[in-house]
Amino acid sequence: MFVFKAAVVGAGTMGGQIAQTIAASGTPVVLKDVKDELVQAGLDEARNVTQGQVKGLVEKGRLTEEQAAAQVDEVVGRIHGSTSYEGFGDVDFVIEAVPERMEIKQAVFAELDAVTPGHAVLASNTSSLSITEIGEATHRPDKVVGFHYFYPASVMPLIEVVEGDDTSAETVGVAVNFAQAIRKQPITCAEVPGFVVNRILNSGISEIWREQEEKGLSIKAIDEGVGAANVVPMGPYFLVNLLGLDTVLHVAEHLHESYGDRFYVPEGMQRLVAEGKLGAKTGGDGVYTPQGEPALKGDAEPDVDELVELLTLKTFVEACLVLDEGVATHRDIDVGMMAGAGLDPRRGLLPPFMKADVEGLDVVLERLESATERHGERFAPPLVLRRLVAQGRLGQKSGQGFYPYAQLDDEQPGETVKLETRGDVAIAWLGNGLMNSIAPQVIADLRAVWEKVEASGVRALVIASSNPLLFSAGADIKAFTAMDEAGGRDLLETAHGLLRGFERSSVVTIAAVNGLAFGGGCELAMACDVRIAAQSALFGQPEVKLGIIPGFGGTQRLPRLVGENKALEMNLAGDAVGAEEAYVFGLVNRVVLDHELFDTALQWARKLAGQAPLAVGAIKEVSAGADLDEGIDAEKAAFARVFASEDAREGIGAFLGKRQPAWRGR
């Protein structure tokens, strides 16, 4: 399933911004509401957002005023406002953004079920309601999914893709690929009240709300103190004022009703909402007055250190509960808190599991035990934490916590790929920036690591990522486009020689794939003898979207693994497949829980390192037949031809410029 046209139902501020994110990606979208003035308000919001985005490009000198105006008109021109369902007969993906009341949503979904084609995915932007219950209003509950944006939708990168009881794996896949197409960061989760980010975020902030009301604390002092502690992007009450008191209160009440006393509903916020004081959305009158004065009672000085402790510990406890319940993987939980709650490591703000690993899980356990004595069972240390500490997995300092950490050899052959040796098993840790891109230096360093491994007597090599959130997002496009023809040809020869060396050597290679493995990252994994995938892993060959073809064996190894039919589909469509689908088609050998990935890869390495070296080498040599060399020669020639084309230059330029390519077929 592919998305060529979308629709948004509900043209408020959120709906207008959602429509804008879709239109800005190049996809036409229908924006519907019940009144013309509401539709116009949504269109105005989309225009305002787009104008704000292009204004920054003008200030940086990347667009002229005329180009900026044309771009605004182009984006908004893709949005068709309507008060009827006219135009819904050929949509592929619908996002509902109506008020958070089940009866309203079910009525809308029943209507959508009748007016949209049978293949269309019906998605809800709900922040808390049951996707299963919403889907019951349709005849296609398998195509109903949660697609939860965060406010402001035009800025926040996260989308929670929520799987109801009846949602099909194909629908989840369509939603994930669509989120990526509109340049958002998707995580997937099961259906529970609050999903992932709102549940975890509210659990932590609940403790500040509780302390403030019980002790009459100054909210201004809280915001200043907690904000300066660099554990959250902004003070908690300032955040409430920004998001809207009614929205925050609705979520808080729903979570309290669902989970009990570990979630707190502040009475002061209830009073302000009843008075219509909702924060920034009503002119700024909320927990603060428009003049910036506190509107909640309390002037006592807070113990900021204690508040920070309660906030961070409770956030961690709730994250562990989400993990223990199987709602989401620890990787998706951390990604969600980064992209949806602003806990960005680049700003020194760490999401819960990364933060715990850095601090030491044994230290966190002691702090939780102390907090439990002071504040009760809502701070009780989670089972997963106790188990990890009992196993000696204490985080960074022990080399393993929620994530694995490299314990590097003293001497290193490269910079972007690091070597760790454990007896007759070695680990090559990929570490080239946030995207772990496959750059020329990565290939050179990986080759140096490989040569050292082969010369050392090591029998198995695990290729893993030092980035806990992804394996490799693909080739470094900027680095490749900067190379001349001779340099590019040499690079291809070196890369293919290295990967063929993996396949012919008696040293066994195991790829431990966490998160994204796209393009060159996917091709690197395919050249390994065994591929172990984390539950959250995604695989894809998106080169066609740039007007080029896979260059590191993707046209040859992929059909040998998944069959010609599926390989052709993946290479032509360029869309991602999840770990389970990759396993079904034979792209990976095993799918494991995210926190078990590295252990499983090491187990495979130890097992295969113990096999007879001559037999291993012979099996691999015979299995890697000569026809692969012929196929790779053909791929290299085709890659060089296509890479030099006008379409390739246009596709790469569009990718780097974050715009839609205009193909000319030459």
C-alpha positions, 0 to 999 in steps of 0.5 A: 500500500502506498499513499498518493493522497491523504485527508485530515478530518478536523481543521483546528490548529492541530488539524491545520498543522497536520495537513501542512506536514503532509502537503510540505512532503509533496502529498495532496491532502483534503482538510475537512471540518463541519463549517467553512470558517473552521476549514479556513482557520485550518488553511490559515494555520497551514499557511502561517506555519509554512510562511514561518518555515520559509522565512528562516530559509530567506534569512539564511539566504537559501531562498529569495523572497519571490521563491519563498512566496512561491513555495508557500503557495505551492505547499498550501495549494496541495491542501483542499479545504472542504465541509463535505466528504467530496474528494475522499473517494480516492484517498489512501490515508486519513488522519482524524483530529476531532475532539477527544470524545469516543462518541465523536470519533466513532461517528467520524470513523463510521462515516470515513468507512463509508466514503473512503476506498477499502484499501485506505488506512484510517488513522486517529490522532488521539492522545489516549483513547482506545484504537480498538474501540474506535475501529469497532465503528468500521468494517475494517478494524484491521486498517485502523491505527493510531497516528499520534502527533505531538503539539505543535505538529509542524515542529515536533518530530515524533509520531506514535504509531499505535497498534490496536487489537485488530490492527494488521501488521501491514497497516502498521507498516504503511503508517510507519512508512508514511510517517517517514515520508512526511519527515517524522520520526515514528515509534510503534507501541501497543494500545494502553492509556497514554501510550508511551510519551504522555504516560511517562511524561505525566508520571514524572510531572505528577510528582511535582504537581503533588509536591506543589499542592501539598506544600504550597510551593511557588510554581515560578520558583519550581519552573526556574529551579527545575528548568535550570537543573537541565533534566527537562527542556523547560519548567513543568508549569511553563510547559503546561501553559504552552500545551494548554491546561485543558489538554494536559488535564484531560490526559492527567484525569484519564491516566489517574482513572486508568492507573490509580494514585501514581498519577496525580490530578492537580486541583488548581489546574481543574479550577483554572480549566473550569474558569476557561483559563487554558494557557497560551491558546487563550491568550496566555491566561493559565497557570500564569497570567498574561503578565507572567504572574503565577495563578496557582496558590503557593509561595513556599520555596521548593527543594529543587534537588528533591523535586528533580529527584522525584521527577527523574526517578518517577519518569524512569519507573514509568518507562520501565513499566511501559517496557515490562508490559510489552507496550514498546521497546526500550529503544522506542521509549527513549526515541519517543522521549527524545522526539516527543518530550525534548530529552535530546542528548545533543542538549545534555538531556538524556531519555530515561534508559540512557540516563540510567545507564550513564548514572549506573543502574545500581546507583538508580536502584539505591535511589529508588529504594530510598525514595520508596521509604520516603514516598511510598510504593509508587517509587518501588524499583521495577523488576527489570532494574532489579534483574539487571543489577543482580546480573551485574549489568550496571550500565556504561561502567560494566559494558552492558545495561539497557544498552551494550557499550564497547570495551575497546582494545587499547590499540585501534586501527580506525577512527569511525569503526572501533575494535573490541576483542573477547577471546576468539570473538571480536566486535566491530563497533560502527560509530560515525555520527548520529546517523552512523552513515557509511562514509568512505572513511567508514569503509576504510576503517572497517577494512582495517579492522577486518584485516586485523581480525583476520590476522589475529586468529579471531574466529567470529566478528560481530558488527554492531552499532555504538549508536544505541538508536540505529544501526546505519541510516545509509550512505553518506550522500554528501561524502559520495557526491564530493568524490570524482569518478576515479575516487568513486570507482576505487571506493566501490571496488574497495567496498565490494572487495571488503564485503566479498571478503566477509563471505569468503573468509573462515571468520564468521560475521554476525550483524547485530541490527538495532533500529534503522538499517537503510541503504548501505547499512542494510547492504553491510548487514546482508554481506554478513553470514548471520543477521540478528535483528532487534524487534524495533529494527527497520530494513530498506533500500531507499536509493531509488528515491534518490534516483540511483540504485543500490551500490554495495550489493543490494541488487544481488544479495537481497534476491538471494536472501528474500527471493527475486519477487520481494527483492524487486519490490523492496528495491523498486518501492524503496520502503522500509520493512519491519523486523518481523517481515524481514524474518518471514522473508529470510532477510534476518535469521532471528528477531529478538527483544531489543535488550537481548540483541547484543547478547544473542549476537554474541551467543551466535558468535561464540557458537560459530567461532567454535566450529571447525575453521576449515569446514566453515571456510569451505562451506562459506566459499562454496555457498558464495558462488561465482555468479554473485561476482558476475552480478556485482560486476553488473551492479557496479557498472549500472550504479556508475551509469545511473549515478552520473545521470541528471536524475541522480543529481536531481534526486540527491539534490532534492534529498539534501534540499528536503524537497520533492525531486522532478525526474526527467528520465535522463 
